[in-house]
């Protein structure tokens, strides 16, 4: 005769401060995204147990994906460049609306984003180099 199993206890509901006031930062140990309640001064990562200090109140943070290793990076808003702690790539922090422009790849038509003022942009999909502001028929060639 089968023995009835007791149901698993329900996990405790995590504490959520009033109005859901939470922020996020990147763990300095394993680079995971951590959520923490407003007012916390440090956060202990559940994955690697590293304690990461919370930036001072009023410090606005921004984030970008590293162009070298695709790791999520967080940085203080207003910085012009951010060096990845994993692969050491220096990434441009392009937050202003007038700092970037868009063009379609001359080969595969993928929409590309590039820094304002650049003369060409290389497609990450097909490695084609598209001249920026070039008229149709202008010389464009795949990069090696």
C-alpha positions in Angstrom: 0.0 0.0 0.0 1.5 3.4 -1.0 2.4 5.7 1.8 1.0 9.3 1.4 3.8 11.9 1.2 3.6 15.0 3.2 3.6 18.2 1.1 6.8 20.2 0.9 6.7 23.2 3.2 6.0 26.4 1.3 9.2 28.6 1.1 9.1 31.8 3.1 8.0 34.9 1.2 11.0 37.2 0.7 10.9 40.5 2.5 9.8 43.3 0.2 10.1 46.9 1.5 7.1 49.2 1.2 6.4 50.3 -2.3 8.7 47.5 -3.6 11.8 49.8 -3.2 14.6 47.6 -4.5 17.8 48.3 -6.4 20.3 46.1 -8.1 24.1 45.8 -8.5 26.6 43.3 -9.9 28.4 41.0 -7.5 32.1 41.8 -7.3 32.8 38.1 -7.0 30.9 36.2 -9.6 29.3 39.0 -11.6 25.7 37.9 -11.0 23.0 40.6 -10.8 22.0 41.1 -7.1 18.7 42.7 -5.9 18.7 44.4 -2.5 16.2 46.4 -0.5 16.5 50.2 -0.2 18.7 51.2 2.7 21.0 48.2 2.6 24.7 49.0 2.9 26.1 45.7 1.6 24.7 42.6 -0.1 25.9 39.0 0.3 25.8 36.9 -2.9 23.8 33.7 -2.5 26.0 32.1 -5.2 29.6 32.9 -4.2 29.1 34.4 -0.7 31.0 37.6 -1.7 29.9 40.7 0.2 29.5 43.7 -2.2 29.2 47.2 -0.9 26.2 49.2 -2.0 27.0 52.6 -3.7 26.2 55.7 -1.7 22.6 56.8 -1.9 22.0 59.2 -4.7 24.7 57.6 -6.9 23.0 56.7 -10.2 24.1 53.5 -11.8 23.9 52.4 -15.4 24.7 49.1 -17.1 26.1 47.9 -20.4 27.1 44.6 -21.9 30.8 44.1 -22.4 31.8 44.0 -26.1 34.5 41.5 -25.4 33.0 38.8 -23.2 29.3 39.8 -23.0 29.3 40.2 -19.2 26.8 42.6 -17.7 28.8 45.6 -16.3 27.4 48.2 -13.9 29.1 51.6 -13.6 28.4 55.1 -12.2 26.2 57.0 -14.6 28.2 59.7 -16.5 31.4 57.7 -17.0 32.7 57.8 -20.5 34.3 54.4 -20.5 34.1 51.2 -18.4 36.9 48.5 -18.2 35.6 45.0 -17.9 37.0 43.2 -14.8 36.7 39.8 -16.6 38.4 40.4 -20.0 39.8 43.9 -19.4 38.1 45.3 -22.6 37.5 49.1 -22.4 33.9 49.7 -23.3 32.5 53.1 -24.3 29.6 54.1 -22.2 27.3 55.8 -24.7 24.3 57.1 -22.8 23.6 60.4 -24.5 21.1 60.3 -27.3 23.5 62.4 -29.5 26.4 60.1 -29.0 25.2 57.1 -31.2 23.8 56.7 -34.6 22.4 53.8 -36.6 23.0 52.4 -40.1 22.0 49.1 -41.8 24.9 46.7 -42.7 25.8 47.0 -46.4 25.9 43.2 -46.7 23.3 41.6 -44.4 21.1 44.6 -43.6 21.4 44.1 -39.9 20.8 47.4 -38.0 24.1 48.6 -36.5 24.8 51.1 -33.8 28.0 53.1 -33.8 29.6 56.0 -32.1 28.7 59.4 -33.6 31.5 60.7 -35.8 32.8 57.2 -36.8 33.7 56.8 -40.5 32.8 53.1 -40.7 31.2 50.3 -38.6 31.9 46.6 -38.7 29.0 44.2 -38.5 29.3 41.6 -35.7 27.2 39.2 -37.7 28.9 39.0 -41.1 32.1 41.1 -40.5 31.3 43.5 -43.3 32.6 47.0 -42.9 30.0 49.6 -43.8 31.1 53.2 -44.5 29.0 55.7 -42.6 27.3 58.3 -44.6 28.5 56.7 -47.9 26.3 57.1 -50.9 24.9 53.9 -52.6 27.6 52.4 -54.8 30.5 53.7 -52.6 33.2 51.1 -52.0 32.4 48.8 -49.1 34.3 45.6 -48.5 34.3 42.8 -46.0 37.1 43.1 -43.3 39.6 40.4 -43.0 
